[in-house]
Amino acid sequence: MAETGHSVRAEDVLADVLAEVRERVDRREALGEAQVAVLEAAVNIVRAGRPGGEVMPVERSELVREALGAVRAATVATGVALTYAHRTARVLT
């Protein structure tokens, strides 16, 4: 990352992107839910990967567990979005 006069942590950038995406996407749509879930997973994985002294083992375990749940949700939502996209493409062709 470029130097901006202050330290910008990857997790902060990801959290900001997640907040913006949450405001802009329709989570009732599978693709919107997939976008949010992937970013939630990324935030949690980056937080879990902080150096040893910054994250207690119990917290690290919980962050990884939450990331795994988000990845699973993203996988399901992406599959639904793909199925919908294929069906829509068939109707339009």
N, C-alpha and C positions, 0 to 999 in steps of 0.2 A: 504494500500500500504506500501511496505517496505520503510524504511528510506534510502535515498541515499545521504544525505548531503544537499539536496535542496528539496523544495516543488514541487511535481509533481501534477498538477491538472488533475482531470479526463477528463475535457474538452480538455486539451492539448493532452492527450494520445489518446482520441477518434479522435481528429483532425489529429493527426499523422497517425493513422490507416486509416482514411478516405483518406488522401492524398496518402498513399501507395496503397490502393485498387483502387483508381481512376487511378493510373499508370498501374496497373497490369490486371484489368479485361476489358473485351470487353463489353462496354455498349450497343452495338448493339444487344447483346444477352439479353434476358429477365432476366436471372439469374444474370448477371453482373449488370444490372440496379437495380435489387432488392437489391443487396448487397450495392451499393452506396446509394440508397435511405434510407435504414435502418440506415446506419451510419450517413447520414445527419440529419435524425430525432433525433438520439441519441445526436449528438453534439448540436443541437438546444435546445433540452429539458434540457440537463445538463446546458447549458448557461442560459436558462430561469430560472432555479432553483437556481441560485446564490443568496446569501442573499440579502434582500430588498434594501439596500443602494447601492449595486453594479450594479443593473440593474434598469433603469428607467421603469416605467409602460408601456410607449409606446413601448420601446424596447422589454420588456418581452412579450407584446401582439404580436409583430411581430415575435419573435422567436417561440412562441407557434404556431402561424399561419403557419409559414414555416415548423415546425415539423409535423403538421397535414397534410400539403400538401405532405411532403415526405413519411409519413406513407401511405397515399392514393396511392401514386405512387408505393410504395413497394408492397402494396397489389395487385394492378393490375399486376405489373411485375411478382410477385410470382405466381399468377394465370396463367399467360401466360406460365411461365416456367414449371409449373406443367402439364398443358395441353400438352405442347411439350414433356415432359418426358414420359407421359403416351402413347402418340402416338408413340414415338420412341421405347418404351418397347414393344408395340404391334407388331410393324414391326419386331423386333428382335426375337420375340418368336414364 
